[in-house]
Amino acid sequence: MAPRSTAVAVFTVVAAVASNGAVWHPAAMSRAVTVTTGARLHFGLIVAPGHQFGSVGLMIDQPGFVVRIEPLGKQSPDRIAATPQTAQRVAEFLAQYRSARSAAPVAVSLTREIPAHAGLGSGTQLALSLAAGLSRLFDAPPATAEDLAWLMGRGKRSIVGRVGFTRGGCIFAPPATAETPPSGTADLVVLPTPADWRFLLITPPGQTGLFGRDEQRAFQQMAPMSAELRDRLLRWMREEGQPALARADFPAFSAALYAFGRAVGEHFAPHQGGPFAHRQMAALVDHLREQGVHGVAQTSWGPTLTVLCPHAAAARALADRIAADPRWCDCRRLCAAPRNEGARIVLETD
């Protein structure tokens, strides 16, 4: 038997995406492909006229997906090994992919998952993992990551998850204008997050953020964002957030992170129950700020909060204090590091 070879690619602009933006794909017949992602933190949308959206977020190393895809015989049904909710989403995304591209039956197994509807970007990371993996496995025509996101029905409002999948880092994406393409990428800024920083994720038990029809209804009913608020958020993005991150100024970025997230949360408050989506988490925000912890933000629709910490020891100590407090001891806690690279794709070939 011929030895199996393994090709490893990091899905970034310079590695897994060719210089012209085309997704690299193999000529050799592949035995399997494994895609490993991080998770996405999303600090809020900037809503501009004409249904244009800007956004700010970053990638962290965990939780994430590890998705292995292996081709099966032509007459075999797909086999999916995952938690029930994720297995259903995988089946739906496989159908979505096949609505536009050819892919034989596959066995899909997930050994690590991002919790759904917790504000961590599970839908986009899973959809792009499958689309990129299937494209590699079956030698599909070249496509940009943006093409794959649209094929899978992702990134229609925020491009943070898609850009994070391909590049990692902290993503500052202002709304598109008449001078920029609809993707809003002309003024996109992606900066590395300092490697020592940590993000403590805190999720209340049994809660989810808005998703599906409830999320669609919220956007349909939402009042327009005022020009004053929009301009204030853009100034934060360009004049406070980006410079603070570029110089690794932890106090300044912490303060700006809270200010941005709080302002966006107040705009979305009628649809999520307040500036923060969960009463227990809102009380925790107040408590942390009273204790001098300033870099606190809700990610997406929540309910997960993220707390920016200067290093791993500080994150662990804060997690221990929260675990010891009866008001929040039932919350799930996870300490994550920044992820400054895109999804990792490992291809096994004959």
C-alpha positions as CSV (number, residue, x, y, z in Angstrom):
1,M,0.0,0.0,0.0
2,A,1.3,3.4,-0.9
3,P,2.1,5.6,2.1
4,R,-0.4,8.3,3.0
5,S,0.8,11.9,2.7
6,T,-0.5,14.8,4.6
7,A,-0.8,18.4,3.4
8,V,-1.3,21.1,5.9
9,A,-2.6,24.6,5.0
10,V,-3.5,27.5,7.3
11,F,-6.6,29.1,5.7
12,T,-5.2,32.6,5.5
13,V,-4.8,35.1,2.6
14,V,-1.2,34.0,2.0
15,A,-1.6,30.2,2.5
16,A,-4.8,28.5,1.8
17,V,-6.2,31.3,-0.3
18,A,-4.1,32.1,-3.4
19,S,-3.0,35.6,-4.2
20,N,-6.0,36.1,-6.4
21,G,-8.3,35.1,-3.6
22,A,-9.1,31.7,-5.0
23,V,-9.4,28.8,-2.6
24,W,-6.5,26.3,-3.1
25,H,-7.6,22.8,-4.0
26,P,-5.7,19.6,-4.6
27,A,-5.4,17.7,-7.9
28,A,-4.7,14.4,-6.1
29,M,-7.5,12.1,-4.9
30,S,-8.0,12.8,-1.2
31,R,-8.7,10.3,1.6
32,A,-10.0,12.9,4.1
33,V,-9.8,16.5,5.2
34,T,-9.8,17.9,8.7
35,V,-10.7,21.5,9.4
36,T,-9.9,23.2,12.8
37,T,-11.3,26.6,13.7
38,G,-11.5,29.0,16.5
39,A,-14.5,30.8,17.8
40,R,-15.7,34.3,17.0
41,L,-16.4,37.1,19.4
42,H,-18.6,39.9,18.0
43,F,-18.8,43.2,19.8
44,G,-21.6,44.8,17.9
45,L,-23.0,46.0,14.6
46,I,-22.9,49.5,13.1
47,V,-26.1,49.9,11.2
48,A,-25.9,52.3,8.2
49,P,-28.6,53.4,5.8
50,G,-29.5,51.0,3.0
51,H,-29.2,47.9,5.1
52,Q,-25.4,48.2,5.3
53,F,-23.6,46.9,8.4
54,G,-20.2,47.5,10.0
55,S,-18.9,45.2,12.7
56,V,-16.1,44.7,15.1
57,G,-14.9,41.3,16.5
58,L,-12.0,39.0,16.9
59,M,-11.1,35.3,16.9
60,I,-10.2,33.2,19.9
61,D,-8.6,29.7,20.0
62,Q,-11.5,28.0,21.9
63,P,-14.1,26.7,21.7
64,G,-13.8,25.7,18.1
65,F,-14.7,23.1,15.6
66,V,-12.6,20.1,14.6
67,V,-14.4,18.7,11.5
68,R,-13.2,15.6,9.6
69,I,-14.8,14.8,6.3
70,E,-14.2,11.5,4.5
71,P,-15.6,10.5,1.1
72,L,-18.0,7.5,1.0
73,G,-19.2,5.3,-1.8
74,K,-21.6,6.9,-4.3
75,Q,-24.6,4.9,-3.1
76,S,-23.9,5.5,0.6
77,P,-25.9,7.9,2.7
78,D,-24.1,10.6,4.5
79,R,-22.9,9.7,8.0
80,I,-22.7,12.4,10.6
81,A,-21.2,12.0,14.1
82,A,-21.9,15.0,16.3
83,T,-24.2,16.2,19.0
84,P,-27.9,16.0,17.8
85,Q,-28.3,19.8,17.3
86,T,-25.0,20.1,15.4
87,A,-25.7,17.0,13.4
88,Q,-28.9,18.6,12.1
89,R,-27.0,21.8,11.2
90,V,-24.4,19.7,9.3
91,A,-27.0,18.0,7.3
92,E,-28.6,21.3,6.4
93,F,-25.2,22.8,5.4
94,L,-24.4,19.7,3.3
95,A,-27.7,20.2,1.4
96,Q,-26.9,23.9,1.0
97,Y,-23.5,23.2,-0.5
98,R,-24.9,20.6,-2.9
99,S,-27.5,23.0,-4.1
100,A,-24.7,24.8,-6.0
101,R,-21.7,22.4,-6.1
102,S,-21.2,18.7,-6.6
103,A,-20.2,16.5,-3.6
104,A,-20.4,12.8,-3.2
105,P,-21.7,11.2,0.1
106,V,-19.4,11.9,3.0
107,A,-18.8,10.8,6.6
108,V,-18.5,13.9,8.8
109,S,-17.3,13.6,12.4
110,L,-16.9,16.5,14.9
111,T,-14.6,15.9,17.8
112,R,-14.9,19.5,19.1
113,E,-17.8,21.9,18.8
114,I,-18.8,25.5,19.4
115,P,-22.0,25.8,21.4
116,A,-24.9,27.0,19.2
117,H,-26.6,30.3,19.8
118,A,-24.2,31.4,22.5
119,G,-22.8,34.4,20.7
120,L,-19.6,32.6,19.5
121,G,-20.2,32.4,15.8
122,S,-20.9,28.6,15.5
123,G,-23.0,28.9,12.4
124,T,-20.5,30.6,10.2
125,Q,-17.5,28.6,11.4
126,L,-19.3,25.3,10.8
127,A,-20.7,26.3,7.4
128,L,-17.3,27.5,6.2
129,S,-15.5,24.4,7.6
130,L,-17.8,22.2,5.6
131,A,-17.7,24.3,2.4
132,A,-13.9,24.7,2.5
133,G,-13.4,21.0,3.4
134,L,-15.8,19.7,0.7
135,S,-14.2,22.0,-1.9
136,R,-10.8,20.6,-1.1
137,L,-12.0,17.0,-1.0
138,F,-13.8,17.0,-4.3
139,D,-11.5,19.3,-6.3
140,A,-14.2,22.0,-6.7
141,P,-13.7,25.0,-9.0
142,P,-11.8,27.8,-7.3
143,A,-13.8,30.1,-5.1
144,T,-13.0,32.9,-2.7
145,A,-13.9,32.6,1.0
146,E,-16.5,35.3,0.4
147,D,-18.0,33.2,-2.4
148,L,-18.2,30.2,-0.1
149,A,-19.8,32.3,2.7
150,W,-22.6,33.5,0.3
151,L,-23.1,30.0,-1.0
152,M,-23.7,28.8,2.5
153,G,-25.9,31.8,3.4
154,R,-23.5,33.3,5.9
155,G,-22.1,36.8,6.5
156,K,-25.1,38.7,5.1
157,R,-24.8,41.3,7.9
158,S,-21.4,40.9,9.5
159,I,-18.2,39.8,7.8
160,V,-16.3,39.2,11.0
161,G,-16.9,35.4,11.1
162,R,-15.9,35.0,7.4
163,V,-12.8,37.1,7.7
164,G,-11.9,35.5,11.0
165,F,-12.2,32.1,9.4
166,T,-9.7,33.0,6.7
167,R,-7.3,35.3,8.7
168,G,-7.9,35.3,12.4
169,G,-7.1,38.4,14.4
170,C,-9.2,41.4,15.4
171,I,-11.5,42.6,12.6
172,F,-12.6,46.2,12.2
173,A,-15.1,46.4,9.3
174,P,-16.9,49.7,8.7
175,P,-20.1,49.7,6.8
176,A,-20.0,49.8,3.0
177,T,-20.5,53.1,1.3
178,A,-21.1,54.2,-2.3
179,E,-17.3,54.1,-2.8
180,T,-16.8,50.6,-1.3
181,P,-17.9,47.2,-2.6
182,P,-21.0,45.5,-1.1
183,S,-18.7,43.2,0.9
184,G,-17.5,46.3,2.8
185,T,-13.9,45.0,2.6
186,A,-12.3,48.1,1.1
187,D,-11.7,49.7,4.5
188,L,-11.3,46.5,6.4
189,V,-8.6,46.5,9.0
190,V,-7.3,43.2,10.6
191,L,-4.9,43.5,13.4
192,P,-3.2,40.8,15.6
193,T,-4.5,40.6,19.1
194,P,-1.6,40.5,21.7
195,A,-0.7,36.9,22.4
196,D,-0.6,37.4,26.2
197,W,-4.1,38.7,26.4
198,R,-6.9,36.3,27.5
199,F,-10.7,36.3,27.1
200,L,-12.7,34.9,29.9
201,L,-16.0,33.6,28.5
202,I,-18.9,33.5,31.0
203,T,-22.2,31.8,29.9
204,P,-25.3,31.5,32.0
205,P,-26.9,28.0,32.1
206,G,-29.8,27.1,29.9
207,Q,-29.9,30.4,27.9
208,T,-29.4,31.3,24.3
209,G,-29.2,34.5,22.3
210,L,-31.6,35.5,19.6
211,F,-31.4,33.4,16.4
212,G,-33.4,32.3,13.4
213,R,-36.8,33.9,13.0
214,D,-36.6,35.8,16.2
215,E,-33.4,37.4,15.0
216,Q,-34.9,38.2,11.6
217,R,-37.9,39.8,13.3
218,A,-35.7,41.9,15.5
219,F,-33.9,43.4,12.5
220,Q,-37.1,44.0,10.7
221,Q,-38.6,45.9,13.7
222,M,-35.5,47.7,14.8
223,A,-35.4,51.5,14.8
224,P,-32.7,53.1,12.5
225,M,-29.4,53.8,14.2
226,S,-29.0,57.5,14.6
227,A,-26.3,59.2,12.6
228,E,-24.9,60.5,15.9
229,L,-24.5,57.0,17.3
230,R,-23.2,55.6,14.1
231,D,-20.5,58.3,13.9
232,R,-19.6,57.8,17.5
233,L,-19.1,54.0,16.9
234,L,-17.0,54.7,13.8
235,R,-14.8,57.1,15.8
236,W,-14.3,54.5,18.4
237,M,-13.3,52.0,15.8
238,R,-10.9,54.2,14.0
239,E,-9.6,56.6,16.7
240,E,-9.7,54.5,19.8
241,G,-10.0,50.7,19.2
242,Q,-7.6,50.3,16.3
243,P,-4.8,52.5,17.8
244,A,-5.1,51.0,21.2
245,L,-4.9,47.5,19.8
246,A,-2.0,48.4,17.5
247,R,0.1,49.6,20.5
248,A,-1.1,46.7,22.7
249,D,-2.5,49.3,25.2
250,F,-4.6,47.0,27.5
251,P,-6.3,49.7,29.6
252,A,-7.3,51.8,26.6
253,F,-8.6,48.9,24.6
254,S,-10.5,47.6,27.6
255,A,-12.2,51.0,28.1
256,A,-13.0,51.3,24.4
257,L,-14.3,47.7,24.2
258,Y,-16.8,48.3,27.0
259,A,-17.9,51.7,25.6
260,F,-18.5,50.4,22.1
261,G,-20.4,47.3,23.3
262,R,-22.5,49.2,25.8
263,A,-23.5,51.8,23.1
264,V,-24.5,49.1,20.7
265,G,-26.3,47.1,23.4
266,E,-28.4,50.2,24.3
267,H,-29.5,50.4,20.6
268,F,-30.4,46.7,20.6
269,A,-32.0,46.8,24.1
270,P,-35.6,46.7,23.0
271,H,-35.0,43.4,21.3
272,Q,-32.8,41.6,23.9
273,G,-34.2,42.9,27.2
274,G,-31.6,45.6,28.0
275,P,-28.1,46.6,27.1
276,F,-27.1,43.0,28.0
277,A,-29.3,40.1,27.0
278,H,-29.5,38.3,30.4
279,R,-30.3,39.8,33.8
280,Q,-27.8,37.7,35.5
281,M,-25.0,38.8,33.1
282,A,-26.0,42.4,33.4
283,A,-25.5,42.2,37.2
284,L,-22.2,40.6,36.7
285,V,-21.1,43.4,34.4
286,D,-21.9,46.0,37.1
287,H,-20.1,43.9,39.7
288,L,-17.0,43.5,37.6
289,R,-16.8,47.2,36.8
290,E,-17.2,48.0,40.5
291,Q,-14.2,45.8,41.1
292,G,-12.1,47.7,38.5
293,V,-12.5,45.2,35.6
294,H,-13.3,47.4,32.6
295,G,-13.0,45.3,29.5
296,V,-16.4,43.6,29.6
297,A,-18.6,43.0,26.6
298,Q,-21.4,40.9,25.4
299,T,-20.6,38.9,22.3
300,S,-23.3,39.1,19.6
301,W,-26.8,38.4,20.9
302,G,-25.3,36.8,24.0
303,P,-25.9,35.4,26.4
304,T,-22.1,34.9,26.7
305,L,-20.0,37.7,28.2
306,T,-16.3,38.1,27.5
307,V,-13.9,39.7,29.9
308,L,-10.6,41.0,28.6
309,C,-7.7,40.0,30.9
310,P,-4.1,41.0,30.6
311,H,-2.7,37.5,30.9
312,A,-3.7,33.9,31.7
313,A,-3.1,34.1,35.4
314,A,-5.5,37.1,35.7
315,A,-8.1,35.2,33.8
316,R,-7.8,32.1,36.0
317,A,-8.0,34.2,39.1
318,L,-11.1,36.0,37.9
319,A,-12.7,32.7,36.9
320,D,-12.1,31.4,40.4
321,R,-13.7,34.4,42.0
322,I,-16.7,34.1,39.8
323,A,-17.0,30.4,40.6
324,A,-16.9,31.1,44.3
325,D,-19.7,33.6,44.1
326,P,-23.2,32.0,44.6
327,R,-24.7,34.6,42.1
328,W,-22.7,33.3,39.2
329,C,-21.2,29.9,40.3
330,D,-23.6,28.1,37.9
331,C,-22.2,29.9,34.9
332,R,-19.9,28.1,32.4
333,R,-16.4,29.6,32.3
334,L,-13.7,29.2,29.7
335,C,-10.4,31.0,29.3
336,A,-9.5,31.6,25.6
337,A,-6.4,32.9,23.9
338,P,-6.4,35.1,20.8
339,R,-6.3,33.3,17.5
340,N,-4.2,35.3,15.0
341,E,-4.4,32.8,12.1
342,G,-7.2,31.3,10.0
343,A,-8.7,27.9,10.1
344,R,-6.2,25.0,9.8
345,I,-6.9,22.5,7.1
346,V,-5.1,19.2,7.0
347,L,-5.6,17.1,3.8
348,E,-4.8,13.4,3.6
349,T,-4.0,12.1,0.1
350,D,-3.0,8.8,-1.3
